[in-house]
């Protein structure tokens, strides 16, 4: 029986993949929430309710950002603190972040419930599309405190050297979501409301199980203790996690911009097709996100321990793994575009053809997306939230906004689907500038 992999180990390719694999699989199952709702709503409820979910999703993404900020930013600080051999302080920071995260979810959930309708109107919704957007958004926001905790624990389970437990929790939540969608939509015939309640219940389970685990005696590196507020640590966590904040704000804004452009160029069919594209894309992106999440605590630990040799080893091996994943994904997506589109749009020929073409163009950006995403996460792990934020914001808010506004003027509808590739090319240039510029400070190659 192999020993438990520790942050202090030397990582070869096999060990690095074994340690990060649970995070990759975990992120895949976490994507099940929205994807499963999309599949069931699109096929069994209708195209308008499906478009309604996609229309209001940017707001729900924005409100869930706090969990990613505290998760990635806190993970970087906690792992660095463990590397400095101060486990007691690490547990105090961990506990404080759990408390602040839960309270933030409660407050933001209430604010979001008020904002759902006016934001849906701003995005162009009216009639049934507006009503469906409001119903789905307001119900799902009940789970925001649990979503915040779940997003945090996805990163913190890895820092606690227990990525497999994090995976198990996410799998349970994802499978529960599927089961409840079948019961609420197919059997009870509750339609869009059923999909929303299925998501709420499964997300509550995903947030509560880790909370119970860390509150009871366990063998991981982390334990919930008596909370002590450390505003310096909270500030450093927020600074570390600002890239997650701006990345998610940017994604929410750009998603809304895509929907706005598509409503202008092609209407509701375009919004529905973009929704399918985002679901499918997120499933593939989970490999990049999961690998970055799984390897980040290793980087933070070795940075805190001042182990430059291992930091260089993990960085170079990670870049090679990202390159391999990128090539596999681009090839796979060209073959899988049609069957994946059929999963969502078998009932609608126009939406099906639109989705297949969009996905084949958009997915070429996967060649570069992994490198740009990993670089941002890598600098977060080094506790350099400023550079990480510049990379994340430039990639999406600046470059993709520019691309999605300009390319349709040249290439029409296809220009919208090409926007991601142009944005990733520009982002890679920015990434390489910082990687080269900061190599002497951090000595990662």
N, C-alpha and C positions, 0 to 999 in steps of 0.2 A: 504494500500500500504506500503510495507516494505521500511525502510530507506536505503539510499546508504551505503553500507558497507565501512568502513574506516579502514586504516592501524592501527589506534589507538584502534580499538575495541578489546574486548575479543572474541576469536574464539573457539566455540564448533565445533563438527564434521560437523554439518549442515552448519554453516556459513563458515567454511574453504572450504568445497566442493563447496558452492555457489560462493565463491570468486575466486576459482581456476578453476572452470568448464569452464568459457569462454576461459581461456588460453589453456585448454586441447582441447576444440573444435577448437580453433583457430589454434593450431599446427596441428590438423588433416586436416583442410582445406589447410594449407600451404603446406602440403605434396601432395596436389592435383596436384600441378604444374608438378613435375616430374612423378608422377604416371599416370596422365591422358595422358601425352605425351607417356609414355611407353605403355599404353593400346592401344592407337590409332596407334602408329607406329608399334607395334608388330603385331596387327591384320590386319591393312589396308595398311601398307607400306612394311613390310618384316622383316625377322630375322636379316639380316646384318645391316640395319639402326638401329634396336633396339639394337644390340650389340654395334654399334658405339656410341650411347648415353651413354651406360653403361661404355664404355671404357674411354670416355672423361669426364665423370661426376666427377671423383676425382679432376681434375684440376678446374672445375667450383666450386666444394665444397670448395677447398682451397682458391680461390680468393674471395669467399663470407664471409670469416672468419671475416673480419674487422667489419662487421655489428653486429656479435655476440659478439665480444670483447667489442665494445662500448655499445651494448645493455645490456648485463649482467653485465659488469664491471661498466658501468655508472649508471645502475639501483641501484646497491648496494650502490654506493657513494651518489647518489641523495636521495634515501630513507633514508639513515643514516643521511644526512644533514637535511632533513625534520624532522626526529625524534629529531634532535638537535634544532629544531624550527628556522631554518634559510632558509625560503622559497625563499628569494631574491637570495641568493647564489645558491640554487638548480636550479633556472631558468637560471642563468648565465652558470652554468656547462652544463645543458641540451642543451642550445642554441649552445654553443661551440661544443659539441659533434655532433650535427646535421650538422653543417657546415663542420667539419673535416671529418665526415663520408661520406658526399656527394662528397667532393673533393677526398677522398681516393678511392671511387668507380670509379671515372672518370680515375684516374691514373692507377689503377690496371686493369681496363677493357682494356685499351690500351696495357699494358704489356702482358696481357693474350692473346689478339688477335695475338700477335707475337709468343707466345710460343705454341699455340695449335698444329701446325703441328709437330714440333720436339718432343714434348712430346708424341703425338700419335704414332710416329715412335718408340720411346723408349719403349712404352708399347706393341709393337709388331704388330701394324696395318700396312697394306699394301693394295694396290689396292682399291677396292670399300669401304672397311672398313675404310681405312685411309681418303679417300675423304669425306665420310659421317661424320666421326668424326670431321674433320676440319670445314666443312660447319655448322654443328649444333653448335659447340663450338663458332665459330666466330660470328654467328648471336646472340646467347643468351647473349654473353658478352656485347652487346650494352645496355642491361638492368642493368648492374652491379651497377651503381650509385643508381638506384631505389631499387635493391635487398638489397644493403647495408642499405639504409634507412628503408626498410620494416623490415629487420631483427632486426634493432635497435628498431623500434617502437613497435614490438611485446612485448618486455620486458617493454618499457617505458610507454605504455598505462596502464599496470598493476600498475606501480609506480605512475602514475597520478590518480589512483583510477577509471579508466575507461576501465576495461578489456572488457566490452561488446562492446564498440566502436571498439576496436582492433579486436574483433571477427567479427563484421559486415564488416569491411574493408577486412579481409582475406576471408570471405565467398564470398563477391562480386568478389574479384580477382579470387578465385578458380572457381566460376561458369562461369566467363567470359572466363577463360582458356578452360573450357569444351566446351562452345559455339563456341569459335574461332577454336578449334581443329576440331569440326564438320564441320564448314564452310570451313576452309583452307585445310583440308585433304580429307574429304568425298565429299564436293561439288565442291571446286575449284581444287582438285586433285594436290595440291602443295607438297604432300609427306612430307619428313623430314624437308624441309625448312618451310612448313606450320606449323608444330609442333613447330619449333623454334620461328617463328614470333608470334604464339599464346602465347607462354611463355613470350616473350619480352613485348607484349602489356599488358598482365594481370599483370606482375610484375611492370610495370611502373605505372599502376593504383594503385597497392598496396602500392607503395612508395609515390605517390603524394597526395592521399587523406589525410593521417595523417599529411603531411607537411602543407597542407592548414588548417586543423583543428587547429593545434598548433600555426599557424601564425595569426589566427583570435581570437577575444575574446571568451573565453570558461570558463566553470565552473570547470575544472579539477584542479589538484594541479600544473600542469606545463603549461608554456606559453613560446613561442619563443620571446625573447627580443633582445635588441641590443647586438651583440656578443662581448664578452670580453675574450681574451685568458688567461687561467689560467693553466700554464704548470704543476704546482704541481697537480692540479685536473686531468689533462690529464694523467699524469704519474700514479696516483693512479688508474684511470679508467683502463688503460692498464694493470697494475699489477693485479687488480681484475679480469680482463677479460682474463688473460693469460691462464687460464685453458680452456676457450673456444677456444683460438688460438691453443693450443697444442692438445686439443681434436679433433678439426676439421682437423688439419694437420695430426694427427695420423690416423684419419678415412680415409682421402684421401690416405695416404700412404698404409694403410692396405688394402683398397679397391683395389688399384693398385696391391698389393701383391697377394690378392685373385685371381684377373684376371690373373696375371702372372702364378700362380700355376695351375689354371684351364686350361689355354691355353696349359700348359705342359702335364697335365694329361688327358684332354678330348677334348680340342680345343674350337671352337666357341660356341658349344652347352653349354659348361660349363659356359662361360662368360654370355651368354644369361640367363641361369638358375639362376646364381648369381645375375644378374640384377633384375629378378623377385623377388628373395629372399629379396634383399635390399629394393625394393619398398614396399613389404608386411610388412617386419620387421619395416620399418620406420613408416608405418601407426600405428602399435601397439605401437611403442616406443613413439609416440606423446603423449600418455597418461602420461607416466613418465616425458617426457620433459615439457609438458604443466603444470603438477602439480608443478614441481620444479620451473618453471618460475613464476607461479601464486603465490606461497607461499614465494618466495625469498624476495620481498619487505617488507612483514610482518616481516620476520626475521631481515632484515636490519634496519627497522624502530625501532623495539623494542631493538635492539642492540644499536642504536644511543640514544634511550630514556632511556637506562639502566634499562629496565623492564625485569629483569631476570625471573620472574614468568611466564610471557606471552611467553617469548622465550622458556622456558622449555615446556610449554603447547603445543605450535605450533610444536616443534620438535617431541615430543612423539606421538602426533596425526598424524603427517605426516608419521612417520615410520609405524604406524598401517595401514594407508590408502595405502601406497606403498605395504605393505605385501598383502593386500586384492586384489589390482589390479593385482599383480604378479601372484597370484594363479588363478584368473579368466582368465588371458591372456593365461597361459600355457594350461589350460583345453580347452579354446576356440580354440586355434590355432591347436590343434590335430584334432578337428572336421572340422575346416575351411580350412585346408591345400589344399584339393582337389578342392573345388569350387573357391578358390582364385587363384590357379594355372591355372584353366581353363579360368579365366578372361584374362590371358595373353597368355596362350599357348594352346588354344583349337585347333589350326591349326597344332600342331606339337606334336605327341605322345611321341617321345623320350624326348623332352624338358619338356613336361608335367609330365612324370613319374620322371624325374630327379629332377624337382622342388618340387614335393610333398614330396619325400623322404628327400631332403635337408632341407625343411622347418620344417618337423616334428622333425628332429634331432636338428637343429639350435635353434628352438623356446624354447627348454628346458632351455636355458640360460636366458629366461625372468624371471625365478624364482629369480635370483640374480641381474640382470641388473638394476632394478629399485632402489635398495638400493645403489648401487655403483654410479649411476648417480645422485641420490638425494644428497648423501654425498658431492660430488664435488660441486654441485650448492649451498649447504648449507654453505660451507666454503667460497665460493665466496660472498654470501650474508653477511657473517660476515666480509667482506673486508680482508679476508686472502687468497690472490691470490696464495701464495706460496704453501700452503697445497693443495688447490684445483687443482693447476697445477700438483703437484706430483701424486695425485689420478687419474686425467684424463689421464695423460701421461703414468703412469704405467699400467693402465687398458687396453689401446689400443695399444700404440706404443711398449711397452715392452712385456706385457703378451700375447696379441693377435698375435703379430709378431712371438714370440717364438712358440706359439701353431700352427699357420698356416704353419710354416716351419718344425716343428718336427712331429706333429701328422700324416700327410700324409705318412711319412716314415714308420709308424707303421700300420696305418689302411687304407692306400690308399686314394681313393677319399672321403670316408666317414670321414676320418680324417680332411679334410678341413671343412666340415660342423660341426664337433665336436669342432673346435677351439674356438668358442665363449664361450662355456660352461667352458672349462678349464681356459680361460682368466678371466671370471667372478668369478670363484672360487678363483683364486690367488688374484684378485683385492679386493674381499670381505675381505680377511685376512688383506691386507694393509689398507683398509678402517677402520676396527675395531681397528687396532692399533692406528690410529690417533684420532678416536672418543673417545677412552678411555683416550689417552694421553692428549687431550686438553679439557676434560670436566671441569676441575677446572678453566681454564682460562676464558671460555665462560659461564659456569654454565647452560648448556642446558639440563642437567639431574642430 
